[in-house]
Protein backbone atom coordinates (compact mmCIF):
# COMPACT_ATOMS: atom_id res chain seq x y z
CA UNK A 1 0.00 0.00 0.00
CA UNK A 2 1.27 3.49 -0.85
CA UNK A 3 2.61 5.32 2.25
CA UNK A 4 0.36 8.31 1.63
CA UNK A 5 -2.69 6.07 1.31
CA UNK A 6 -1.71 4.16 4.45
CA UNK A 7 -1.52 7.41 6.39
CA UNK A 8 -4.80 8.52 4.85
CA UNK A 9 -6.67 5.45 6.04
CA UNK A 10 -5.06 5.15 9.44
CA UNK A 11 -7.49 5.79 12.24
CA UNK A 12 -10.61 6.22 10.14
CA UNK A 13 -13.50 5.61 12.51
CA UNK A 14 -16.93 5.63 10.95
CA UNK A 15 -19.11 5.47 14.08
CA UNK A 16 -18.87 7.89 16.95
CA UNK A 17 -21.15 7.35 19.91
CA UNK A 18 -20.63 10.65 21.69
CA UNK A 19 -22.65 13.65 20.58
CA UNK A 20 -20.74 16.77 19.61
CA UNK A 21 -20.86 19.69 22.03
CA UNK A 22 -23.12 22.60 21.03
CA UNK A 23 -21.60 25.80 19.70
CA UNK A 24 -21.08 28.59 22.22
CA UNK A 25 -21.43 32.06 20.73
CA UNK A 26 -19.75 34.34 20.07
CA UNK A 27 -17.65 31.87 18.08
CA UNK A 28 -14.29 32.93 16.65
CA UNK A 29 -12.59 30.73 14.06
CA UNK A 30 -9.19 31.19 12.42
CA UNK A 31 -9.92 30.80 8.72
CA UNK A 32 -7.24 31.11 6.05
CA UNK A 33 -5.20 33.44 8.24
CA UNK A 34 -8.11 35.65 9.25
CA UNK A 35 -10.11 35.40 12.52
CA UNK A 36 -13.86 35.46 11.89
CA UNK A 37 -16.39 35.97 14.67
CA UNK A 38 -20.01 34.79 14.62
CA UNK A 39 -22.36 36.23 17.18
CA UNK A 40 -24.97 33.58 16.42
CA UNK A 41 -25.76 30.86 13.89
CA UNK A 42 -26.21 32.70 10.57
CA UNK A 43 -29.84 33.08 9.57
CA UNK A 44 -28.91 34.48 6.13
CA UNK A 45 -25.98 33.18 4.08
CA UNK A 46 -24.67 33.82 0.58
CA UNK A 47 -22.44 31.29 -1.15
CA UNK A 48 -19.87 32.06 -3.85
CA UNK A 49 -18.96 28.70 -5.25
CA UNK A 50 -20.94 25.53 -5.78
CA UNK A 51 -18.80 23.45 -3.39
CA UNK A 52 -19.73 25.67 -0.45
CA UNK A 53 -23.38 25.72 -1.53
CA UNK A 54 -23.74 21.94 -1.65
CA UNK A 55 -21.91 21.56 1.67
CA UNK A 56 -24.49 23.80 3.36
CA UNK A 57 -27.31 21.86 1.71
CA UNK A 58 -25.80 18.56 2.90
CA UNK A 59 -25.51 19.95 6.42
CA UNK A 60 -29.23 20.64 6.41
CA UNK A 61 -28.98 24.42 6.57
CA UNK A 62 -30.10 25.19 3.03
CA UNK A 63 -33.00 27.15 4.49
CA UNK A 64 -30.41 29.65 5.74
CA UNK A 65 -29.03 30.25 2.20
CA UNK A 66 -30.50 33.34 0.51
CA UNK A 67 -28.26 33.57 -2.55
CA UNK A 68 -25.84 31.40 -4.55
CA UNK A 69 -23.33 31.96 -7.35
CA UNK A 70 -20.37 30.51 -9.28
CA UNK A 71 -21.73 27.24 -10.65
CA UNK A 72 -19.85 24.67 -12.75
CA UNK A 73 -22.44 21.88 -12.81
CA UNK A 74 -26.14 21.63 -12.15
CA UNK A 75 -26.97 21.11 -8.50
CA UNK A 76 -26.98 17.54 -7.16
CA UNK A 77 -30.43 15.98 -7.75
CA UNK A 78 -31.19 15.54 -4.05
CA UNK A 79 -30.84 19.31 -3.54
CA UNK A 80 -32.67 20.51 -6.66
CA UNK A 81 -36.05 21.23 -5.05
CA UNK A 82 -34.46 23.35 -2.34
CA UNK A 83 -32.03 25.04 -4.71
CA UNK A 84 -34.88 26.07 -7.02
CA UNK A 85 -36.28 28.25 -4.23
CA UNK A 86 -33.02 30.18 -3.69
CA UNK A 87 -31.97 33.16 -5.79
CA UNK A 88 -28.97 32.62 -8.04
CA UNK A 89 -27.10 35.92 -7.99
CA UNK A 90 -24.86 34.95 -10.90
CA UNK A 91 -23.75 31.85 -12.80
CA UNK A 92 -20.19 33.02 -12.37
CA UNK A 93 -18.88 35.74 -10.01
CA UNK A 94 -21.55 38.00 -8.48
CA UNK A 95 -21.04 41.69 -7.87
CA UNK A 96 -20.14 42.89 -4.37
CA UNK A 97 -23.34 44.94 -4.35
CA UNK A 98 -25.56 41.94 -5.16
CA UNK A 99 -24.02 39.95 -2.31
CA UNK A 100 -24.41 42.59 0.39
CA UNK A 101 -27.93 43.41 -0.84
CA UNK A 102 -28.98 40.01 0.54
CA UNK A 103 -27.95 41.21 4.03
CA UNK A 104 -25.93 38.05 4.76
CA UNK A 105 -24.62 37.09 8.17
CA UNK A 106 -22.13 34.81 6.40
CA UNK A 107 -20.49 34.78 2.98
CA UNK A 108 -19.08 31.31 2.26
CA UNK A 109 -16.62 31.22 -0.66
CA UNK A 110 -15.08 28.24 -2.40
CA UNK A 111 -12.08 30.03 -3.93
CA UNK A 112 -9.78 32.72 -2.60
CA UNK A 113 -9.66 34.57 -5.91
CA UNK A 114 -13.31 35.58 -5.44
CA UNK A 115 -13.00 36.70 -1.80
CA UNK A 116 -9.42 37.35 -0.81
CA UNK A 117 -6.50 39.80 -1.11
CA UNK A 118 -7.34 40.39 -4.78
CA UNK A 119 -10.91 39.12 -4.67
CA UNK A 120 -12.88 39.75 -7.85
CA UNK A 121 -16.04 39.98 -5.74
CA UNK A 122 -14.46 41.73 -2.76
CA UNK A 123 -11.79 41.48 -0.11
CA UNK A 124 -12.41 40.05 3.32
CA UNK A 125 -11.73 43.53 4.73
CA UNK A 126 -14.55 45.01 2.64
CA UNK A 127 -17.00 42.52 4.07
CA UNK A 128 -15.57 42.96 7.57
CA UNK A 129 -16.18 46.70 7.40
CA UNK A 130 -19.86 45.85 7.02
CA UNK A 131 -19.63 43.34 9.89
CA UNK A 132 -20.20 40.41 7.52
CA UNK A 133 -17.99 37.42 8.40
CA UNK A 134 -16.56 35.41 5.52
CA UNK A 135 -15.56 31.76 5.36
CA UNK A 136 -13.16 30.42 2.72
CA UNK A 137 -12.92 26.68 2.17
CA UNK A 138 -9.49 25.78 3.65
CA UNK A 139 -8.75 23.52 0.69
CA UNK A 140 -8.09 26.58 -1.47
CA UNK A 141 -5.82 28.48 0.90
CA UNK A 142 -3.90 26.01 3.07
CA UNK A 143 -0.56 25.10 1.50
CA UNK A 144 -1.31 27.27 -1.54
CA UNK A 145 -0.26 30.67 -2.92
CA UNK A 146 -3.17 32.14 -4.84
CA UNK A 147 -1.16 35.14 -5.99
CA UNK A 148 1.10 33.01 -8.24
CA UNK A 149 -0.26 31.59 -11.49
CA UNK A 150 -3.72 32.09 -12.95
CA UNK A 151 -5.36 29.64 -10.54
CA UNK A 152 -2.76 29.69 -7.79
CA UNK A 153 0.23 27.47 -7.09
CA UNK A 154 0.34 24.64 -4.60
CA UNK A 155 3.16 24.91 -2.09
CA UNK A 156 2.11 21.62 -0.51
CA UNK A 157 0.00 18.75 -1.83
CA UNK A 158 -3.75 19.06 -1.36
CA UNK A 159 -4.97 17.21 1.73
CA UNK A 160 -8.40 15.55 1.83
CA UNK A 161 -8.56 16.54 5.49
CA UNK A 162 -9.26 20.12 4.39
CA UNK A 163 -12.65 19.01 3.06
CA UNK A 164 -13.49 17.38 6.38
CA UNK A 165 -12.30 20.55 8.10
CA UNK A 166 -14.63 22.70 5.98
CA UNK A 167 -17.58 20.52 6.88
CA UNK A 168 -16.71 20.46 10.60
CA UNK A 169 -16.22 24.22 10.80
CA UNK A 170 -19.35 25.08 8.83
CA UNK A 171 -21.25 22.68 11.07
CA UNK A 172 -19.82 24.48 14.10
CA UNK A 173 -20.76 27.90 12.70
CA UNK A 174 -24.37 26.73 12.23
CA UNK A 175 -24.44 24.63 15.41
CA UNK A 176 -25.16 21.36 13.56
CA UNK A 177 -22.05 19.47 14.67
CA UNK A 178 -23.74 16.07 14.81
CA UNK A 179 -24.76 16.34 11.16
CA UNK A 180 -21.24 17.48 10.24
CA UNK A 181 -19.74 14.51 12.04
CA UNK A 182 -22.15 12.11 10.34
CA UNK A 183 -21.42 13.59 6.90
CA UNK A 184 -17.65 13.31 7.39
CA UNK A 185 -17.98 9.69 8.52
CA UNK A 186 -19.98 8.91 5.38
CA UNK A 187 -17.37 10.54 3.15
CA UNK A 188 -14.49 8.71 4.84
CA UNK A 189 -16.26 5.39 4.37
CA UNK A 190 -16.78 6.12 0.66
CA UNK A 191 -13.12 7.04 0.25
CA UNK A 192 -11.99 3.82 1.94
CA UNK A 193 -14.25 1.78 -0.36
CA UNK A 194 -12.86 3.48 -3.48
CA UNK A 195 -9.28 2.86 -2.37
CA UNK A 196 -10.06 -0.81 -1.71
CA UNK A 197 -11.63 -1.18 -5.17
CA UNK A 198 -8.64 0.34 -6.96
CA UNK A 199 -6.02 -1.48 -4.89
CA UNK A 200 -7.79 -4.77 -5.45
CA UNK A 201 -6.96 -4.36 -9.14
CA UNK A 202 -3.23 -4.35 -8.38
CA UNK A 203 -2.61 -1.85 -11.16
CA UNK A 204 0.98 -0.80 -11.78
CA UNK A 205 2.60 1.82 -14.02
CA UNK A 206 -0.70 3.32 -15.13
CA UNK A 207 -0.97 7.07 -15.69
CA UNK A 208 -3.56 9.73 -16.39
CA UNK A 209 -4.10 13.26 -17.62
CA UNK A 210 -6.92 15.46 -16.31
CA UNK A 211 -8.26 18.02 -18.83
CA UNK A 212 -10.44 20.73 -17.31
CA UNK A 213 -11.02 23.11 -20.22
CA UNK A 214 -9.29 25.26 -22.87
CA UNK A 215 -9.52 28.93 -23.80
CA UNK A 216 -9.87 27.86 -27.44
CA UNK A 217 -10.59 24.37 -28.72
CA UNK A 218 -7.20 23.88 -30.37
CA UNK A 219 -5.26 25.85 -27.73
CA UNK A 220 -3.06 24.27 -25.06
CA UNK A 221 -5.48 22.69 -22.58
CA UNK A 222 -5.79 23.59 -18.91
CA UNK A 223 -4.79 20.38 -17.17
CA UNK A 224 -4.34 19.32 -13.56
CA UNK A 225 -1.03 20.07 -11.90
CA UNK A 226 0.64 17.57 -9.62
CA UNK A 227 -0.24 18.91 -6.17
CA UNK A 228 -3.92 19.69 -6.48
CA UNK A 229 -7.17 17.81 -5.94
CA UNK A 230 -6.97 15.67 -9.12
CA UNK A 231 -3.40 14.65 -8.23
CA UNK A 232 -4.64 13.48 -4.84
CA UNK A 233 -7.39 11.47 -6.52
CA UNK A 234 -5.02 9.83 -9.00
CA UNK A 235 -2.28 9.07 -6.52
CA UNK A 236 -4.70 7.74 -3.90
CA UNK A 237 -6.04 5.25 -6.46
CA UNK A 238 -2.61 4.27 -7.79
CA UNK A 239 -2.35 6.37 -10.98
CA UNK A 240 0.50 8.71 -11.96
CA UNK A 241 -0.27 12.21 -13.18
CA UNK A 242 1.75 12.88 -16.35
CA UNK A 243 1.81 16.63 -15.57
CA UNK A 244 4.41 17.75 -13.01
CA UNK A 245 3.70 21.48 -12.72
CA UNK A 246 2.94 22.96 -9.28
CA UNK A 247 0.35 25.28 -10.82
CA UNK A 248 -3.23 24.31 -10.06
CA UNK A 249 -4.31 24.22 -13.72
CA UNK A 250 -1.33 24.86 -16.05
CA UNK A 251 -1.66 25.02 -19.84
CA UNK A 252 0.29 22.17 -21.47
CA UNK A 253 0.68 21.48 -25.21
CA UNK A 254 -0.96 18.45 -26.79
CA UNK A 255 2.33 17.33 -28.33
CA UNK A 256 3.82 17.07 -24.84
CA UNK A 257 0.77 15.20 -23.59
CA UNK A 258 0.76 12.82 -26.55
CA UNK A 259 4.42 12.02 -25.94
CA UNK A 260 3.60 11.12 -22.32
CA UNK A 261 0.77 8.91 -23.68
CA UNK A 262 -1.28 8.55 -20.47
CA UNK A 263 -3.19 5.33 -19.83
CA UNK A 264 -6.38 7.25 -19.02
CA UNK A 265 -7.74 10.62 -20.04
CA UNK A 266 -10.03 12.27 -17.50
CA UNK A 267 -12.12 15.11 -18.88
CA UNK A 268 -14.33 17.57 -17.03
CA UNK A 269 -18.04 17.82 -17.78
CA UNK A 270 -19.61 21.13 -16.87
CA UNK A 271 -22.83 22.98 -17.47
CA UNK A 272 -21.23 26.44 -17.62
CA UNK A 273 -20.14 27.70 -21.05
CA UNK A 274 -17.34 30.19 -20.46
CA UNK A 275 -15.02 28.42 -22.93
CA UNK A 276 -15.83 26.17 -25.92
CA UNK A 277 -14.05 23.26 -24.22
CA UNK A 278 -16.39 23.51 -21.22
CA UNK A 279 -18.60 21.24 -23.35
CA UNK A 280 -17.32 17.69 -22.80
CA UNK A 281 -18.84 16.55 -26.11
CA UNK A 282 -16.59 19.04 -27.90
CA UNK A 283 -13.65 17.72 -25.91
CA UNK A 284 -14.44 14.19 -27.08
CA UNK A 285 -14.85 15.29 -30.72
CA UNK A 286 -11.50 17.09 -30.58
CA UNK A 287 -9.67 14.14 -29.06
CA UNK A 288 -10.99 11.80 -31.75
CA UNK A 289 -10.31 14.07 -34.71
CA UNK A 290 -7.11 15.99 -33.96
CA UNK A 291 -4.10 14.36 -35.70
CA UNK A 292 -2.01 14.55 -32.53
CA UNK A 293 -4.56 13.36 -29.97
CA UNK A 294 -6.42 10.70 -31.96
CA UNK A 295 -3.38 8.40 -31.94
CA UNK A 296 -3.01 8.41 -28.15
CA UNK A 297 -3.62 4.99 -26.61
CA UNK A 298 -6.31 6.32 -24.27
CA UNK A 299 -8.25 7.74 -27.23
CA UNK A 300 -7.84 4.71 -29.50
CA UNK A 301 -8.93 2.36 -26.71
CA UNK A 302 -11.65 4.68 -25.35
CA UNK A 303 -10.06 4.92 -21.92
CA UNK A 304 -11.69 8.30 -21.37
CA UNK A 305 -13.36 9.02 -18.05
CA UNK A 306 -15.87 11.86 -17.80
CA UNK A 307 -16.21 13.50 -14.38
CA UNK A 308 -18.20 16.51 -13.21
CA UNK A 309 -15.93 19.55 -13.06
CA UNK A 310 -16.78 19.99 -9.40
CA UNK A 311 -15.46 16.49 -8.67
CA UNK A 312 -12.03 17.83 -9.67
CA UNK A 313 -12.25 20.55 -7.02
CA UNK A 314 -12.46 20.20 -3.25
CA UNK A 315 -16.12 19.39 -2.74
CA UNK A 316 -18.58 16.68 -1.83
CA UNK A 317 -18.36 15.56 -5.46
CA UNK A 318 -14.69 14.74 -5.06
CA UNK A 319 -15.89 11.50 -3.48
CA UNK A 320 -18.19 10.82 -6.45
CA UNK A 321 -15.18 11.30 -8.70
CA UNK A 322 -13.07 8.91 -6.65
CA UNK A 323 -15.78 6.28 -6.97
CA UNK A 324 -16.01 6.75 -10.74
CA UNK A 325 -12.25 6.58 -11.15
CA UNK A 326 -12.02 3.46 -8.99
CA UNK A 327 -14.72 1.79 -11.12
CA UNK A 328 -12.84 2.69 -14.32
CA UNK A 329 -9.59 1.31 -12.92
CA UNK A 330 -11.36 -1.86 -11.82
CA UNK A 331 -12.66 -2.36 -15.36
CA UNK A 332 -9.31 -1.73 -17.05
CA UNK A 333 -7.56 -4.68 -18.70
CA UNK A 334 -3.90 -3.80 -19.34
CA UNK A 335 -3.65 -6.63 -21.89
CA UNK A 336 -6.14 -5.00 -24.24
ZICOR-V47242 format. One record per pair of residues at least 12 apart in sequence whose ideal C-beta (glycine too) atoms are under 10 Angstrom apart, sorted by the first residue. I is the first residue (numbers start at 1). J is the second residue. Records with the same first field share a line. If there is no record, write none. Layout:
# ZICOR-V47242
I = J  J
This chain:
# ZICOR-V47242
1 = 195  199  238
2 = 195  199  235  236  237  238
4 = 157  159  232  235  236
5 = 191  195  198  199  235  236  237  238
8 = 159  160  161  188  191  192  195  232  236
9 = 188  191  192  195  196  236
11 = 188
12 = 185  188  189  191  192
13 = 185  188
14 = 182  184  185  186  187  188  189  192
15 = 182  185  189
16 = 178  181  182  184  185
18 = 178  181
19 = 177  178  181
20 = 168  171  172  175  176  177  178  179  180  181  182
21 = 172  177
22 = 172  175  176  177  178
23 = 38  40  41  171  172  173  174  175  176  177
24 = 172  175
25 = 37  38  39  40  41  173  175
26 = 38  39  40
27 = 39  40  41  133  169  172  173  175
28 = 133
29 = 133  135  169  170  172  173
30 = 169
31 = 124  133  134  135  136  137  138  141  165  166  169  173
32 = 109  112  115  116  124  134  135  136  137  138  140  141  142  144  146
33 = 116  117  124  136  141  142
34 = 116  124  125  128  133  134  135  136  141
35 = 133
36 = 106  124  127  128  132  133  134  135  136  169  173
37 = 128  131  133
38 = 105  106  133  135  172  173  174  175
39 = 105  131  133
40 = 105  173  175
41 = 61  64  105  106  172  173  174  175  176
42 = 56  61  64  65  66  104  105  106  107  108  132  133  135  170  173  174
43 = 61  63  64  66  103  104  105  106  174
44 = 64  65  66  67  102  103  104  105  106  132
45 = 61  62  63  64  65  66  67  68  102  104  105  106  107  108  135  170  173  174
46 = 65  66  67  68  69  86  87  89  94  98  99  100  101  102  103  104  105  106  107  108  109  121  132  134
47 = 65  66  67  68  69  70  86  89  94  99  104  106  107  108  109  110  135
48 = 67  68  69  70  89  90  92  93  94  99  107  108  109  110  111  114  115  119  120  121  122  134  136
49 = 68  69  70  71  72  93  108  109  110  111  114  115  136  137  140  310  313  315
50 = 68  69  70  71  72  73  74  75  76  110  272  308  309  310  313  315  316  317
51 = 70  72  108  109  110  111  137  139  140  163  166  310  313  314  315  316  317  318
52 = 65  68  70  106  107  108  109  110  111  135  136  137  166  170  315
53 = 65  67  68  69  70  71  75  76  79  83  86  88  108  110  315
54 = 68  73  75  76  78  79  83  110  310  315  316  317
55 = 108  110  137  163  166  167  170  171  180  183  315  316
56 = 68  79  106  108  167  170  171  173  174  176
57 = 75  76  78  79  80  82  83  86  316
58 = 76  78  79  167  170  179  180  182  183  186  187  316
59 = 167  170  171  173  174  176  177  179  180  182  183
60 = 171  174  176  179  180  183
61 = 106  170  171  173  174  175  176  179
62 = 79  81  82  83  85  86
63 = 82  85  86
64 = 104  105  106  174
65 = 82  83  85  86  87  102  104  106  108
66 = 86  87  89  102  103  104  105
67 = 86  87  88  89  90  94  98  99  101  102  103  104  107
68 = 83  86  87  88  89  90  91  94  108
69 = 87  88  89  90  91  92  93  94  95  98  99  109  110  114  121
70 = 88  89  90  91  92  93  94  109  110  111  114  121  272
71 = 83  88  90  91  92  270  271  272  309  310
72 = 91  92  110  212  213  268  269  270  271  272  274  278  308  309  310  311  312  313  315  317
73 = 268  269  270  271  272  308  309  310  311  315  317
74 = 270  271  308  310
75 = 88  271
76 = 308  310  316  317  320
87 = 102
89 = 101  102  121
90 = 121
91 = 271  272  273  274
92 = 114  120  272  274
93 = 111  113  114  115  119  120  121
94 = 114  120  121  122
95 = 120  121  122
96 = 115  119  120  121  122  123  126  127  130
97 = 122
98 = 121
99 = 115  121  122  127  132
100 = 122  126  127  130  132
103 = 130  132
104 = 127  130  132  133  134
105 = 131  132  133  173
106 = 127  132  133  134  135  170  173  174
107 = 121  122  124  127  132  133  134  135  136
108 = 133  134  135  136  137  166  170  173
109 = 121  122  124  127  134  135  136  137  140
110 = 136  137  139  140  166  310  313  314  315
111 = 136  137  139  140  141  146  151  152  248  313  314
112 = 124  136  137  140  141  144  145  146  147  152
113 = 140  146  147  150  151  152
114 = 136  140
115 = 127  134  135  136
116 = 134  136  140  141  146  147  152
117 = 146  147
118 = 146  147
119 = 134  136  146
122 = 134
124 = 136
133 = 173
135 = 166  169  170  173
136 = 166
137 = 162  163  165  166  167  169  170  313  314  315
138 = 159  161  162  163  164  165  166  169  314
139 = 158  159  160  161  162  163  164  165  166  228  229  313  314  315  318
140 = 152  158  162  166  228  229  248  313  314
141 = 162
142 = 155  156  158  159  161  162  165
143 = 155  156  157  158  159  162  227
144 = 156  158  162  227  228  246  248
145 = 246
146 = 248
148 = 246  247  248
149 = 225  245  246  247  248  249  250
150 = 222  247  248  249  250  251
151 = 212  222  225  228  247  248  249  250
152 = 225  228  246  247  248  249
153 = 225  227  228  245  246  247  248  250
154 = 225  226  227  228  229  231  245  246  247  248
155 = 227  246
156 = 227  246
157 = 226  227  228  229  231  232  235  246
158 = 227  228  229  230  231  232  233  248  313  314  318
159 = 232  314
160 = 187  188  191  229  232  233  236  314  318  319  322
161 = 184
162 = 229  314
163 = 184  187  191  229  314  315  316  318  319
164 = 180  181  183  184  185  187  188
165 = 184
166 = 180  184  314  315  316
167 = 179  180  181  182  183  184  187  316
168 = 180  181  183  184
170 = 183
171 = 183  184
183 = 316
186 = 316  319
187 = 316  318  319  322
188 = 319
189 = 319
190 = 318  319  320  322  323  326
191 = 236  318  319  322  323  326
193 = 319  322  323  326
194 = 233  236  237  319  320  321  322  323  324  325  326  327  329  330
195 = 236  237  238  322  326
196 = 326
197 = 237  322  323  325  326  327  329  330
198 = 236  237  238  239  322  325  326  327  328  329  330
199 = 236  237  238  326  329
200 = 326  329  330
201 = 237  238  326  329  330  331  332  333  334
202 = 238
203 = 237  238  239  263  329  330  332  334
204 = 238  334
205 = 238  239  240  263  334
206 = 234  237  238  239  240  262  263  264  303  329  332  334
207 = 234  239  240  241  242  243  260  261  262  263  264  298
208 = 224  230  231  233  234  237  239  240  241  242  243  262  263  264  265  266  298  303  305  325  328  329
209 = 221  223  224  230  234  241  242  243  252  257  258  260  261  262  263  264  265  266  267  296  298
210 = 222  223  224  225  228  229  230  231  233  234  239  241  242  243  249  262  264  265  266  267  268  305  307  312  321
211 = 223  224  230  249  252  254  257  265  266  267  268  277  280  283  286  287  304  312
212 = 224  230  248  249  266  267  268  270  275  277  278  283  309  312  313
213 = 249  267  268  270  272  274  275  276  277  278  279  280  283  309
214 = 251  254  275  276  277  278  282  283  286
215 = 251  274  275  276  277
216 = 275  276  277
217 = 275  276  277  279  282  283  285  286  290
218 = 254  276  277  286  290  292
219 = 251  253  254  275  276  277
220 = 250  251  252  253  254  255  256  257
221 = 249  250  251  252  253  254  257  267  277  283  286  293
222 = 247  248  249  250  251  252  268  275  277
223 = 241  242  243  245  247  249  250  251  252  256  257  266
224 = 241  242  243  245  247  248  249  250  252  266  268  312
225 = 241  243  244  245  246  247  248  249  250  252
226 = 240  241  242  243  244  245  246  247  250
227 = 241  244  245  246  247  248
228 = 241  243  245  246  247  248  249  312  313  314
229 = 248  311  312  313  314  315  318  321
230 = 243  248  249  266  268  307  311  312  313  318  321  325
231 = 243  244  248
232 = 314  318  322
233 = 266  307  311  312  318  319  321  322  324  325  326
234 = 262  264  266  322  325  329
236 = 322  325  326
237 = 322  325  326  328  329  330
238 = 325  326  329
239 = 262  263  264  266  325  328  329
240 = 260  262  263
241 = 260  262  266
242 = 256  257  259  260  261  262  263
243 = 256  257  260  262
244 = 260
248 = 313
249 = 312
253 = 292
254 = 286  287  290  291  292  293  296
255 = 292  293
257 = 292  293  296  298
258 = 290  291  292  293  294  295  296  297  299
259 = 292  296
260 = 296
261 = 295  296  297  298
262 = 296  297  298  303
263 = 296  297  298  301  303  329  332  334
264 = 297  298  301  303  304  305  325  328  329  332
265 = 283  284  287  293  296  297  298  299  302  303  304  305  306
266 = 298  303  304  305  306  307  311  312  321  324  325  328
267 = 280  283  284  286  287  304  305  306  307  309  312
268 = 280  283  306  307  308  309  310  311  312  313  321
269 = 281  283  306  307  308  309  310  311
270 = 308  309  310  312
271 = 308  309
272 = 309
278 = 309
280 = 304  306  307  308  309
281 = 306
283 = 304  306
284 = 299  302  304  306
287 = 299  304
288 = 300  302  304
301 = 332  333  336
303 = 328  331  332  336
304 = 328
305 = 321  324  325  327  328  329
306 = 324  328
307 = 320  321  322  324  325  328
308 = 320  321  324
309 = 321
311 = 323  324  325
